[in-house]
Amino acid sequence: MTELAPGTEAPAATLPRLGGGEVMLPGSDPLTLLAFFKSTCPTCGTALPFVRNLVAQDDETVARAFADVLGLEFPIALEGAPWPVSANYGLVTVPTFFLVDRSSEILLTSPGLARDELRDVGRRAAALGGAPAIDPIHDADLPAFVPG
């Protein structure tokens, strides 16, 4: 199995949202960054403060505790075993990031924590709004790649 590649269509899904309600994937914004994670993944703990939309492979109690520890305040969808949405996206490891446009096309697939790919996400988001480039990486010591 391999992650869905750029140029393919992101599978649609509706998942329960941490704290109540639902999250529709991939989203209707011009760009949506999906980040699949698990609380037991050390690389996820490093990567997640840099992103905005998450899919937790944990139950609600564990996901809430992890989000609280990291100070995450954006939508987190909950996905339980056997992780059908993760399987539809071809996940091999966590974290895995997918940048998806409004038409559901996957623009970027990034397993692990790849510093330059997250910076590319910031540049693309800024370009949509005509703003200066956004650098989501606020840790100068972050290595270029941290495997999941």
HUURDA-V292483 format. One record per residue. N is the residue number from 1. PHI is phi in whole degrees, -180 to 180 (NA if undefined). OMEGA is omega in whole degrees, 0 to 359 (* if undefined). D_FIRST is the distance of its C-alpha to the first C-alpha in Angstrom with 1 decimal. Layout:
n->N phi->PHI omega->OMEGA d_first->D_FIRST
n->N phi->PHI omega->OMEGA d_first->D_FIRST
//
This chain:
n->1 phi->NA omega->177 d_first->0.0
n->2 phi->-141 omega->181 d_first->3.8
n->3 phi->-61 omega->176 d_first->7.0
n->4 phi->-60 omega->185 d_first->9.3
n->5 phi->-90 omega->172 d_first->11.7
n->6 phi->-55 omega->181 d_first->15.4
n->7 phi->97 omega->178 d_first->17.3
n->8 phi->-95 omega->180 d_first->15.1
n->9 phi->-85 omega->177 d_first->16.6
n->10 phi->-74 omega->179 d_first->15.8
n->11 phi->-64 omega->177 d_first->15.6
n->12 phi->-82 omega->177 d_first->19.0
n->13 phi->-160 omega->172 d_first->19.6
n->14 phi->-124 omega->182 d_first->22.6
n->15 phi->-125 omega->174 d_first->22.5
n->16 phi->-64 omega->180 d_first->25.5
n->17 phi->-99 omega->175 d_first->26.9
n->18 phi->-57 omega->182 d_first->28.0
n->19 phi->94 omega->177 d_first->31.8
n->20 phi->115 omega->182 d_first->31.9
n->21 phi->87 omega->182 d_first->31.0
n->22 phi->-136 omega->174 d_first->27.7
n->23 phi->-121 omega->176 d_first->25.3
n->24 phi->-98 omega->178 d_first->24.0
n->25 phi->-107 omega->6 d_first->20.8
n->26 phi->-87 omega->180 d_first->20.6
n->27 phi->113 omega->183 d_first->24.4
n->28 phi->-113 omega->178 d_first->27.3
n->29 phi->-72 omega->178 d_first->28.3
n->30 phi->-55 omega->174 d_first->28.3
n->31 phi->-136 omega->174 d_first->25.4
n->32 phi->-128 omega->174 d_first->23.3
n->33 phi->-102 omega->175 d_first->21.3
n->34 phi->-97 omega->178 d_first->18.7
n->35 phi->-126 omega->178 d_first->18.1
n->36 phi->-89 omega->183 d_first->15.9
n->37 phi->-146 omega->174 d_first->17.5
n->38 phi->-139 omega->185 d_first->18.8
n->39 phi->-64 omega->181 d_first->22.4
n->40 phi->-85 omega->183 d_first->21.8
n->41 phi->-96 omega->180 d_first->19.9
n->42 phi->-61 omega->179 d_first->22.6
n->43 phi->-65 omega->178 d_first->20.9
n->44 phi->-61 omega->179 d_first->20.7
n->45 phi->-63 omega->177 d_first->24.4
n->46 phi->-78 omega->187 d_first->25.1
n->47 phi->-79 omega->192 d_first->23.0
n->48 phi->-62 omega->177 d_first->23.9
n->49 phi->-61 omega->181 d_first->27.5
n->50 phi->-94 omega->188 d_first->26.6
n->51 phi->-124 omega->187 d_first->24.8
n->52 phi->-126 omega->179 d_first->25.9
n->53 phi->-129 omega->189 d_first->23.5
n->54 phi->-129 omega->171 d_first->21.3
n->55 phi->-122 omega->182 d_first->19.1
n->56 phi->-91 omega->175 d_first->20.0
n->57 phi->-95 omega->180 d_first->18.0
n->58 phi->-132 omega->174 d_first->21.4
n->59 phi->-76 omega->189 d_first->24.4
n->60 phi->-61 omega->182 d_first->27.2
n->61 phi->-64 omega->181 d_first->29.5
n->62 phi->-68 omega->180 d_first->27.1
n->63 phi->-62 omega->180 d_first->25.7
n->64 phi->-63 omega->180 d_first->29.4
n->65 phi->-61 omega->180 d_first->30.5
n->66 phi->-65 omega->179 d_first->27.8
n->67 phi->-62 omega->179 d_first->28.5
n->68 phi->-65 omega->180 d_first->32.2
n->69 phi->-61 omega->182 d_first->31.9
n->70 phi->-88 omega->181 d_first->30.2
n->71 phi->71 omega->182 d_first->32.5
n->72 phi->-83 omega->184 d_first->29.8
n->73 phi->-126 omega->180 d_first->31.6
n->74 phi->-122 omega->186 d_first->29.2
n->75 phi->-58 omega->176 d_first->27.2
n->76 phi->-125 omega->177 d_first->24.7
n->77 phi->-89 omega->181 d_first->22.8
n->78 phi->-107 omega->178 d_first->22.1
n->79 phi->-132 omega->180 d_first->19.1
n->80 phi->-99 omega->177 d_first->19.4
n->81 phi->-58 omega->12 d_first->17.5
n->82 phi->-93 omega->174 d_first->15.3
n->83 phi->57 omega->183 d_first->14.2
n->84 phi->-66 omega->180 d_first->13.6
n->85 phi->-69 omega->177 d_first->13.8
n->86 phi->-58 omega->178 d_first->11.3
n->87 phi->-64 omega->179 d_first->8.8
n->88 phi->-64 omega->177 d_first->10.2
n->89 phi->-87 omega->177 d_first->9.7
n->90 phi->73 omega->183 d_first->5.9
n->91 phi->-59 omega->175 d_first->7.5
n->92 phi->-112 omega->183 d_first->6.8
n->93 phi->-148 omega->170 d_first->10.6
n->94 phi->-123 omega->357 d_first->13.9
n->95 phi->-75 omega->169 d_first->15.7
n->96 phi->-134 omega->182 d_first->13.6
n->97 phi->-113 omega->174 d_first->16.0
n->98 phi->-130 omega->172 d_first->16.0
n->99 phi->-98 omega->188 d_first->19.4
n->100 phi->-126 omega->178 d_first->20.1
n->101 phi->-91 omega->184 d_first->23.4
n->102 phi->-60 omega->180 d_first->25.7
n->103 phi->-87 omega->179 d_first->24.4
n->104 phi->77 omega->176 d_first->20.9
n->105 phi->-81 omega->176 d_first->19.6
n->106 phi->-76 omega->181 d_first->17.1
n->107 phi->-96 omega->182 d_first->19.2
n->108 phi->-151 omega->173 d_first->17.4
n->109 phi->-124 omega->185 d_first->14.1
n->110 phi->-142 omega->174 d_first->14.8
n->111 phi->-78 omega->182 d_first->13.0
n->112 phi->77 omega->178 d_first->15.8
n->113 phi->-111 omega->180 d_first->19.4
n->114 phi->-110 omega->186 d_first->20.3
n->115 phi->-53 omega->184 d_first->24.0
n->116 phi->-68 omega->177 d_first->24.5
n->117 phi->-70 omega->176 d_first->21.7
n->118 phi->-66 omega->175 d_first->23.3
n->119 phi->-65 omega->177 d_first->26.6
n->120 phi->-62 omega->176 d_first->25.4
n->121 phi->-59 omega->178 d_first->24.6
n->122 phi->-61 omega->179 d_first->28.2
n->123 phi->-64 omega->181 d_first->29.7
n->124 phi->-64 omega->180 d_first->28.1
n->125 phi->-64 omega->180 d_first->29.3
n->126 phi->-65 omega->181 d_first->32.7
n->127 phi->-61 omega->179 d_first->33.0
n->128 phi->-62 omega->182 d_first->32.5
n->129 phi->-97 omega->181 d_first->35.6
n->130 phi->68 omega->181 d_first->37.5
n->131 phi->-98 omega->173 d_first->37.6
n->132 phi->-61 omega->181 d_first->37.5
n->133 phi->-56 omega->177 d_first->34.2
n->134 phi->-100 omega->174 d_first->32.7
n->135 phi->-109 omega->183 d_first->31.4
n->136 phi->-72 omega->183 d_first->29.5
n->137 phi->-89 omega->181 d_first->29.5
n->138 phi->-105 omega->179 d_first->32.7
n->139 phi->-118 omega->183 d_first->32.2
n->140 phi->-64 omega->182 d_first->33.6
n->141 phi->-94 omega->181 d_first->32.2
n->142 phi->-66 omega->179 d_first->28.6
n->143 phi->-66 omega->182 d_first->26.7
n->144 phi->-62 omega->181 d_first->24.8
n->145 phi->-150 omega->173 d_first->21.4
n->146 phi->-127 omega->182 d_first->20.6
n->147 phi->-68 omega->179 d_first->17.2
n->148 phi->-86 omega->* d_first->15.8
//
